[in-house]
Structure formats: structure tokens, C-alpha cells
Amino acid sequence: MNHLPILPILIPLMAGALILLVERRGLLPQRIVAWCSMLAMLWVAALLVWRADQGGLVVYLVGDWPARLGIALMVDRVNALMVMTTALLATASLLYAAGGWDRRALHFHALLQLLLAGLNGAYLTGDLFNLFVFFEVLLIASYGLMLSGGRGLRMRAGMHYVVFNIMASTLFLIALGLLYGMTGTLNMAEMALRVGAAAPQDVALIRAASGVLLVVFCAKAALLPLYLWLPETYSRAPAAVVALFTVMTKMGVYAVLRVYSLVFGQEAGELAGWAWAWLLPAGVVTLVLASLGALAGRTLRGTVSYLVIASAATLFIAFGLQTAAAVGAGLYYLAHSTFVTAALFLIVDLIRRQRGATADRLETAAPMGSATLLGLMFLVAAVSVAGLPPLSGFIGKLALLAAVPPAQVALVWTTVLVTSLMIVIALSRVGSQVFWRARTYAECEAPRPPQRVEVAACVLLLAVGVAMTVAAGPLLRYTQAAGAQVLAPSDYIEQVRSTTPKKREPSP
Amino acid sequence: MMEFALASGIGAMTACGVYLLLRARSFDVILGLTLLSYATNLLIFSAGRLAVGKPPVLQEGLPATLANYTDPLPQALVLTAIVIAFAMTAVTIVVAMRSHSDNGSDHVDTREPGDGK
């Protein structure tokens, strides 16, 4: 049996435990273990993408139990891409933290590894309750990462974040209890069959439970009424951590895509695809509001937080169109927007530290140090995130607009193009305020220039964006195939059902 | 009758939990979350249907259908949910205490409305 699918969960879990053991010996052993684990994860992620691109679905039975009894992991093109994106992002985050943050934050390395274990597990699992457990694993790690070394107002933001997420987890459990009560299974593929064959009197309750589940995922993904927690949380979290948090909103979008195209997808009879009719308009309204938020931002980090919301909303629009081409374009945009918003958070943190007491408020400050380097990086990231040619944001939005079916052209084109313009205006306002307006104060002393590893982390993320632009052809082919794959749930159901335990006797 | 008692119990606990959650004090919010998690655990437990005096383990001579057994899976799920809710409550209490000592207020926004701070 090929154990590749479980490695992205096992490697960070083991590394996290090992780091806890070596924590007393200082920082160097922790860093060595963290980097070994990160390199191993990049290698495994590359293998997964290669394996997924052969076509077909890999089903891994944990503990060799049959899928309807035990937990099954699934690898397809979509979650292999997510694992790869997360591994690259975590590399940049680790590099940035090596600039000194990991010395100040307690247990940073261990928590980071556990967060990665939770993220990878949530991508790969094919079982709804297991998805809940991995959500909790990544949330607990994220509480620790966000709050370590925090005090004052950061504790307030942390309290809001923790309570909001516990509330969402409770709703998750309620939905799972109802769904298990109605269908008698928690395996996603199996549940898809039973939802399709549900008795007419049960359909209403199943729809309600799946609605509750949708609320939970949309809360993580920061969709329309549920995004108010995000700007405050992301503005207060430390930079190396928040760079990794950008993938957690995408995690919510991924969960929606997975559950509502597999469990409540084409095989679901009366409930087939009911959620998408709601998600498309919700995505449109969120996109408009998030762009307004970016325009009105009073701090650098607040503005970037709204860009994160805007990118998640764009993904909901792309996935809501429910065609292979649109979902494929959305997946490309997902990877792009994760990298570029993370890069922006890191760059903004470097800028903030050059501006003395003004920090990241959009007010006139003393001339900042290293303005050329930071300005160039900000320019590249801004061009990419706004969707201007020639970088990856442009290609993602172009592929999305080209894939819109004629019926929705008017709505989607108008929204996406107008909000792109609003984001361009917001970013030009931020850029000119930060880089061009300066007043010399008498007392100011030159701030320390950014460290080399921190700049390297930003450059790494921007370079991944440039690489995505150069390799856009093969990447888009891959994501289009992924889109076609994820919209055909019958293949998943068949594959999961036909995978039988190797060593264990099939039970009656 | 048993179903009615369980359902109203879940309902009452959820109502209290939501009420406490909407009050703007950290302590009340934590109590509300705890009550909600109790209600949720009972709900998951009831997803396996209520049965009295039936074993969750297979026995010889009894056909393996749910008419003769209790579904063991919801019990396992509830156990997981209890452990996670317990850990989460501990985390919230620590965060709330730290927020209280740093910001000098038990209010969830760290200041009273109309305080103007």
C-alpha cells in the first residue's frame, strides 16, 4: 500500500512533537527540525501533485478499514494543489520568522507545524467528522500563534477570534449530528449517495443541516455577513503568522467547494447544487463591500485584510458559476491570491517598522529607510493583487472572465472589473501616501533596515507569483482538469466504494 | 416521552446558551459557550436514536441490525466533541483572564458602551 497521502499530515505532526522535545536546547535545534520538516513537506507535496496529475483519485484507507466504517483520505488535483500552496506559503512564513520573530514568540515552531498538520489533514480527508477534528487542530494552533507574546488590544482581538470560531465549531457539530442522524454515515462519498436517495420527508431537514454547515464554512471563508471578524484579527496578528492565515480563509472556500460539489453535488437528487445559487450573489456583494473597505482603510494592514476578503469573494463567484473552466480559473486565482496577499502582509510589516511611531496608520510620516527596495516590492505585489497585466492576478482574472457563461456575463464582468478599478485606486492611494508624502521631523533617527531573511521571504512569495505567470499555460491546464474532476462526483463515489482493505478481511 | 424530555432539554440549554452568548461579558460568554456545547453533545448523541438497555457491541445469536443494538458511533463522536469543547473552554478562560488583566474590563470590547475611551 502506498502511504504517500498520509505523509503531509504525519510529517508536521511528528516534527511538532519533536520540536517540543528539543525546545529546551535553544533555538537552533528547533529551526533545524522545522526546516527538515518543511523540505520534506515540499517534496511530498510535489509528489502528490505529480501523482494527482496522472488523473484519477487516490483513496487511502487509514488503518486499512473500509471507507464506510473508517476514515478515508482522498487525493485529487484540487487538494494536491492546496497542499502545495500551503507548503510554499509556510516556507516563506518560516523564513520571515527566522528574522527574529521565532525568538520572541513562545512555541512558535511547534505551533506552526501543528497548524500545517491541521491544514493538510483538512484538505486531504474524505470524512466530515474528520474534517471537523482537523479544523479544531488548526484552530487551536492558530489561537496559540496569534496570541503568543500578545498583550493589550491584541488580547481583545484574540478573544473575539476565539469565541467566534468556537461558536462556528459548535454549529459544525450540530450540522454533523443532524446529517449523521439523517444519513447514517460521515464519509462524504457515501453521504452523497444517501442524500441522493433520501426519503422526501427527510429532504427538508437535510437541507437545513447542510445550510448550517454552509454558514460554518462561510464564516471561515469570511463571506458576506460573516467577515466582520477578519480585518481586526488580521491587523492585530504578527506578520509571520498572518501570512499563513491567508490560506485559512481559502481553507473555508475549499471546504465549500469540496462538500457542496461532492456531498450536495450532481448526485444529490433534489438538493443538487442548491448552495451555489446563494453563493454567487453573496460573493458579488462581498466583493463590492470588501473593495469599499479597502478604499476606506485607515491602516495598511486593514487595507490588506480587505484584499483578503475580496480574493475569497472572487473565489466564491468563480466556484458559484459551476463550470469546469470557471472552477479551474478560480483554483488558479486561489493559489495566486494566497501568495500575493501573504506577500503584501509581509511587505506591509516591513514598511510599518520603517515608519517609527506612525507605524501602519495612513498618515504622513518621516521619510522611511530602504524606500526603494520596499517600494519596488510593494509595486510588484500591488500590480499582481489588483489584476493588472502582466502578473498572475491578470491571468487569473482573465481566465475567470473568459469562463463566465453568457447568462451571468453582465453581473460578473461588471462586478469584477469595477472592483478591480476600486482596488487599483485604493492601492495607489496607499502607495502614494506611504512612499511619496514625507515630512522631516527633527528627532527622527534612521530605523534599522529590514533583515535579509525577511526580504528573502517577500521575494520568495513574489517569485512564486512570477513563476505562476511564466508557467501559466501548464498551470491552467492542471487547474482546468481539476475543475472538471471536482464537478464529477460520481467518479469519487465509485472510487471510494471500490477501494477495499488490503490486509483486513472485508467485513460482512 | 423520553424523546420529548431530551428535545426540550436540548432546546432549553441552547436558548440559555444563546442568551448568555449575546451578553457582552467574557464570563457570561464562556458560560454560554459551555451550555451550547452540552446541548450539541446531547444532539449528536440523539442522532444515534434513543434506545434503552441495548448494547453497542455485537453479541452472538443476535442479528446485527439497529433493532437489537445501540449505534456506537455517536457515542464515539460525543467523546471527541467533549474533549475538544473542554480544551476550548480552557483556552477561552485563559484568553479572557489575560484580556481582563491587560485591558482592565470584563466587557468583550474591553470598554463599556458610551465610555468614550
Interface residues (C-beta under 8 A of the other chain):
Chain A: F129 V133 E136 I140 Y143 L147 R151 G152 L153 M155 R156 G158 M159 H160 V162 V163 I166 M167 S169 T170 L173 I174 L176 G177 L178 Y180 G181 L186 P508
Chain B: L21 S26 V29 L33 L36 S37 T40 L43 I44 S46 A47 G48 R49 A64 L73 P74 L77 T80 A81 I84 A87 M88 V91 T92 V95 A96 R98 S99 D102 N103 V108 D109 T110
